[in-house]
């Protein structure tokens, strides 16, 4: 005789009590972390190389307080450089480094130039002072900030040229810089 399994009866009773079923949707996946912003690795490497060269350039001839800062990259047309030397280009922004030590000044100068380039500024003036005070001179008697500004500007790819400012704008205590367009 065919006895039925009591478990089958329980399963059938359960199905009748519950009714029709549908599969439950899987919960949504948690959000993933955002991808990191891209970095300008070549620019970072250039900055690191420039800083390294700055430290190694101690054997170069140092500029004196009255010496003129002047440099022209081949990308800057000679006519524009002549206008720069005559003081005919007006600075759109200015940075004053007076009272800072060389490390602070270098950091601030690099940030200032990067910001100027980012905002499309083409010509800036940097006031470094003539370096006549004892605190502004290195052990050989050369002006610290003036020589630091000269080295940093010569090493930057975004600097097309620079020349000491005209006497009315600071003379040999300031430099006017032409920057490459972004």
C-alpha positions as YAML, in Angstrom:
chain: A
units: angstrom
residues:
- id: 1
  name: UNK
  ca: [0.00, 0.00, 0.00]
- id: 2
  name: UNK
  ca: [1.25, 3.28, -0.84]
- id: 3
  name: UNK
  ca: [1.85, 5.39, 2.11]
- id: 4
  name: UNK
  ca: [2.67, 8.95, 1.31]
- id: 5
  name: UNK
  ca: [5.52, 10.76, 2.89]
- id: 6
  name: UNK
  ca: [4.28, 13.33, 5.46]
- id: 7
  name: UNK
  ca: [6.96, 15.78, 4.25]
- id: 8
  name: UNK
  ca: [5.30, 15.92, 0.81]
- id: 9
  name: UNK
  ca: [2.02, 16.94, 2.44]
- id: 10
  name: UNK
  ca: [3.77, 19.68, 4.40]
- id: 11
  name: UNK
  ca: [5.48, 21.02, 1.26]
- id: 12
  name: UNK
  ca: [2.21, 21.03, -0.65]
- id: 13
  name: UNK
  ca: [0.38, 22.79, 2.18]
- id: 14
  name: UNK
  ca: [3.15, 25.41, 2.34]
- id: 15
  name: UNK
  ca: [2.98, 26.08, -1.44]
- id: 16
  name: UNK
  ca: [-0.78, 26.50, -1.24]
- id: 17
  name: UNK
  ca: [-0.51, 28.89, 1.72]
- id: 18
  name: UNK
  ca: [2.20, 31.04, 0.14]
- id: 19
  name: UNK
  ca: [0.85, 31.21, -3.36]
- id: 20
  name: UNK
  ca: [2.80, 31.98, -6.49]
- id: 21
  name: UNK
  ca: [6.37, 33.25, -6.00]
- id: 22
  name: UNK
  ca: [8.75, 35.27, -8.12]
- id: 23
  name: UNK
  ca: [12.53, 35.52, -7.78]
- id: 24
  name: UNK
  ca: [13.88, 38.43, -5.76]
- id: 25
  name: UNK
  ca: [16.08, 40.88, -7.66]
- id: 26
  name: UNK
  ca: [19.69, 41.08, -6.52]
- id: 27
  name: UNK
  ca: [20.51, 44.23, -4.57]
- id: 28
  name: UNK
  ca: [22.50, 46.84, -6.48]
- id: 29
  name: UNK
  ca: [26.28, 46.70, -6.12]
- id: 30
  name: UNK
  ca: [27.84, 49.25, -3.79]
- id: 31
  name: UNK
  ca: [29.36, 52.24, -5.59]
- id: 32
  name: UNK
  ca: [33.00, 51.91, -6.56]
- id: 33
  name: UNK
  ca: [35.63, 54.38, -5.49]
- id: 34
  name: UNK
  ca: [36.13, 57.18, -8.02]
- id: 35
  name: UNK
  ca: [39.12, 56.89, -10.30]
- id: 36
  name: UNK
  ca: [42.03, 59.12, -9.32]
- id: 37
  name: UNK
  ca: [42.45, 62.36, -11.22]
- id: 38
  name: UNK
  ca: [45.17, 62.21, -13.86]
- id: 39
  name: UNK
  ca: [48.49, 63.72, -12.85]
- id: 40
  name: UNK
  ca: [50.93, 65.63, -14.99]
- id: 41
  name: UNK
  ca: [53.79, 63.26, -14.30]
- id: 42
  name: UNK
  ca: [56.14, 64.80, -16.86]
- id: 43
  name: UNK
  ca: [55.65, 68.25, -15.30]
- id: 44
  name: UNK
  ca: [56.33, 66.77, -11.86]
- id: 45
  name: UNK
  ca: [59.52, 65.14, -13.20]
- id: 46
  name: UNK
  ca: [60.57, 68.45, -14.79]
- id: 47
  name: UNK
  ca: [60.05, 70.26, -11.49]
- id: 48
  name: UNK
  ca: [62.05, 67.61, -9.61]
- id: 49
  name: UNK
  ca: [64.86, 67.77, -12.18]
- id: 50
  name: UNK
  ca: [64.91, 71.57, -12.00]
- id: 51
  name: UNK
  ca: [65.11, 71.46, -8.21]
- id: 52
  name: UNK
  ca: [67.95, 68.94, -8.42]
- id: 53
  name: UNK
  ca: [69.83, 71.07, -10.94]
- id: 54
  name: UNK
  ca: [69.30, 74.10, -8.74]
- id: 55
  name: UNK
  ca: [71.05, 72.36, -5.87]
- id: 56
  name: UNK
  ca: [73.91, 71.21, -8.11]
- id: 57
  name: UNK
  ca: [74.46, 74.61, -9.76]
- id: 58
  name: UNK
  ca: [76.48, 76.02, -6.89]
- id: 59
  name: UNK
  ca: [79.68, 76.14, -8.93]
- id: 60
  name: UNK
  ca: [78.22, 78.56, -11.48]
- id: 61
  name: UNK
  ca: [79.28, 82.18, -11.38]
- id: 62
  name: UNK
  ca: [76.96, 84.04, -9.06]
- id: 63
  name: UNK
  ca: [75.36, 87.38, -9.90]
- id: 64
  name: UNK
  ca: [76.06, 90.51, -7.88]
- id: 65
  name: UNK
  ca: [73.54, 93.04, -6.56]
- id: 66
  name: UNK
  ca: [73.89, 95.37, -9.56]
- id: 67
  name: UNK
  ca: [74.10, 92.68, -12.27]
- id: 68
  name: UNK
  ca: [71.35, 92.53, -14.88]
- id: 69
  name: UNK
  ca: [69.31, 89.34, -15.22]
- id: 70
  name: UNK
  ca: [68.73, 88.53, -18.87]
- id: 71
  name: UNK
  ca: [67.87, 85.41, -20.84]
- id: 72
  name: UNK
  ca: [66.10, 84.68, -24.13]
- id: 73
  name: UNK
  ca: [64.84, 81.28, -25.24]
- id: 74
  name: UNK
  ca: [64.99, 80.63, -28.98]
- id: 75
  name: UNK
  ca: [61.18, 80.51, -29.07]
- id: 76
  name: UNK
  ca: [60.96, 84.20, -28.12]
- id: 77
  name: UNK
  ca: [61.33, 86.43, -31.18]
- id: 78
  name: UNK
  ca: [64.28, 88.85, -30.96]
- id: 79
  name: UNK
  ca: [61.96, 91.85, -31.50]
- id: 80
  name: UNK
  ca: [59.86, 90.89, -28.47]
- id: 81
  name: UNK
  ca: [63.02, 90.41, -26.41]
- id: 82
  name: UNK
  ca: [64.19, 93.91, -27.41]
- id: 83
  name: UNK
  ca: [60.84, 95.32, -26.27]
- id: 84
  name: UNK
  ca: [61.27, 93.43, -22.98]
- id: 85
  name: UNK
  ca: [64.76, 94.90, -22.49]
- id: 86
  name: UNK
  ca: [63.49, 98.43, -23.18]
- id: 87
  name: UNK
  ca: [60.72, 98.00, -20.60]
- id: 88
  name: UNK
  ca: [57.90, 98.21, -23.14]
- id: 89
  name: UNK
  ca: [56.07, 95.08, -21.93]
- id: 90
  name: UNK
  ca: [53.74, 95.53, -18.99]
- id: 91
  name: UNK
  ca: [53.44, 92.87, -16.33]
- id: 92
  name: UNK
  ca: [49.98, 91.43, -15.77]
- id: 93
  name: UNK
  ca: [50.83, 90.06, -12.33]
- id: 94
  name: UNK
  ca: [53.55, 90.56, -9.72]
- id: 95
  name: UNK
  ca: [55.25, 88.56, -6.98]
- id: 96
  name: UNK
  ca: [57.29, 90.15, -4.19]
- id: 97
  name: UNK
  ca: [59.80, 87.81, -2.54]
- id: 98
  name: UNK
  ca: [61.22, 90.32, -0.03]
- id: 99
  name: UNK
  ca: [61.71, 88.94, 3.45]
- id: 100
  name: UNK
  ca: [61.51, 85.27, 2.47]
- id: 101
  name: UNK
  ca: [64.27, 82.72, 2.81]
- id: 102
  name: UNK
  ca: [65.49, 80.99, -0.35]
- id: 103
  name: UNK
  ca: [63.45, 77.82, 0.22]
- id: 104
  name: UNK
  ca: [60.17, 79.67, 0.80]
- id: 105
  name: UNK
  ca: [60.88, 81.99, -2.11]
- id: 106
  name: UNK
  ca: [61.64, 79.13, -4.48]
- id: 107
  name: UNK
  ca: [58.44, 77.31, -3.56]
- id: 108
  name: UNK
  ca: [56.36, 80.47, -3.89]
- id: 109
  name: UNK
  ca: [58.01, 81.38, -7.21]
- id: 110
  name: UNK
  ca: [57.28, 77.97, -8.74]
- id: 111
  name: UNK
  ca: [53.65, 78.10, -7.58]
- id: 112
  name: UNK
  ca: [53.27, 81.68, -8.86]
- id: 113
  name: UNK
  ca: [54.62, 80.80, -12.32]
- id: 114
  name: UNK
  ca: [52.43, 77.71, -12.56]
- id: 115
  name: UNK
  ca: [49.36, 79.72, -11.55]
- id: 116
  name: UNK
  ca: [50.20, 82.50, -14.01]
- id: 117
  name: UNK
  ca: [50.54, 79.99, -16.84]
- id: 118
  name: UNK
  ca: [47.32, 78.23, -15.80]
- id: 119
  name: UNK
  ca: [45.42, 81.53, -16.01]
- id: 120
  name: UNK
  ca: [46.96, 82.56, -19.34]
- id: 121
  name: UNK
  ca: [49.10, 85.39, -17.98]
- id: 122
  name: UNK
  ca: [51.82, 86.21, -20.50]
- id: 123
  name: UNK
  ca: [54.07, 88.64, -18.62]
- id: 124
  name: UNK
  ca: [54.87, 88.87, -14.90]
- id: 125
  name: UNK
  ca: [57.23, 90.85, -12.66]
- id: 126
  name: UNK
  ca: [59.14, 89.19, -9.85]
- id: 127
  name: UNK
  ca: [60.65, 91.43, -7.19]
- id: 128
  name: UNK
  ca: [63.62, 89.68, -5.61]
- id: 129
  name: UNK
  ca: [65.48, 92.70, -4.22]
- id: 130
  name: UNK
  ca: [69.09, 93.63, -4.83]
- id: 131
  name: UNK
  ca: [70.42, 91.61, -1.93]
- id: 132
  name: UNK
  ca: [72.36, 94.30, -0.16]
- id: 133
  name: UNK
  ca: [71.49, 93.35, 3.42]
- id: 134
  name: UNK
  ca: [73.61, 90.82, 5.32]
- id: 135
  name: UNK
  ca: [70.66, 88.43, 5.72]
- id: 136
  name: UNK
  ca: [70.06, 88.50, 1.94]
- id: 137
  name: UNK
  ca: [73.58, 87.36, 1.01]
- id: 138
  name: UNK
  ca: [75.17, 83.93, 0.88]
- id: 139
  name: UNK
  ca: [78.60, 83.14, 2.34]
- id: 140
  name: UNK
  ca: [80.35, 84.46, -0.78]
- id: 141
  name: UNK
  ca: [78.49, 87.79, -0.63]
- id: 142
  name: UNK
  ca: [76.16, 87.05, -3.59]
- id: 143
  name: UNK
  ca: [72.43, 87.90, -3.33]
- id: 144
  name: UNK
  ca: [70.54, 84.71, -2.50]
- id: 145
  name: UNK
  ca: [67.11, 85.47, -3.94]
- id: 146
  name: UNK
  ca: [68.41, 87.09, -7.12]
- id: 147
  name: UNK
  ca: [70.56, 84.05, -7.98]
- id: 148
  name: UNK
  ca: [67.78, 81.63, -7.04]
- id: 149
  name: UNK
  ca: [65.29, 83.48, -9.29]
- id: 150
  name: UNK
  ca: [67.81, 83.47, -12.16]
- id: 151
  name: UNK
  ca: [68.39, 79.70, -11.89]
- id: 152
  name: UNK
  ca: [64.70, 78.80, -11.54]
- id: 153
  name: UNK
  ca: [63.67, 80.95, -14.51]
- id: 154
  name: UNK
  ca: [66.41, 79.51, -16.75]
- id: 155
  name: UNK
  ca: [65.33, 75.95, -15.96]
- id: 156
  name: UNK
  ca: [61.61, 76.33, -16.65]
- id: 157
  name: UNK
  ca: [60.28, 75.32, -20.05]
- id: 158
  name: UNK
  ca: [57.38, 77.79, -19.78]
- id: 159
  name: UNK
  ca: [59.70, 80.81, -19.47]
- id: 160
  name: UNK
  ca: [60.44, 82.29, -22.90]
- id: 161
  name: UNK
  ca: [62.64, 85.11, -21.67]
- id: 162
  name: UNK
  ca: [63.35, 87.54, -18.86]
- id: 163
  name: UNK
  ca: [65.24, 90.75, -18.25]
- id: 164
  name: UNK
  ca: [65.83, 92.99, -15.26]
- id: 165
  name: UNK
  ca: [63.09, 95.56, -14.90]
- id: 166
  name: UNK
  ca: [63.53, 99.20, -15.94]
- id: 167
  name: UNK
  ca: [64.74, 101.50, -13.13]
- id: 168
  name: UNK
  ca: [61.22, 102.85, -12.50]
- id: 169
  name: UNK
  ca: [59.95, 99.28, -11.93]
- id: 170
  name: UNK
  ca: [62.68, 98.03, -9.61]
- id: 171
  name: UNK
  ca: [65.79, 97.95, -11.80]
- id: 172
  name: UNK
  ca: [68.16, 95.12, -10.97]
- id: 173
  name: UNK
  ca: [66.02, 94.26, -7.92]
- id: 174
  name: UNK
  ca: [63.19, 92.95, -10.10]
- id: 175
  name: UNK
  ca: [62.82, 90.92, -13.28]
- id: 176
  name: UNK
  ca: [60.13, 90.95, -15.96]
- id: 177
  name: UNK
  ca: [59.33, 87.49, -17.35]
- id: 178
  name: UNK
  ca: [57.59, 86.47, -20.60]
- id: 179
  name: UNK
  ca: [55.74, 83.16, -20.25]
- id: 180
  name: UNK
  ca: [54.72, 80.70, -22.97]
- id: 181
  name: UNK
  ca: [51.05, 80.46, -23.75]
- id: 182
  name: UNK
  ca: [49.19, 77.51, -22.26]
...
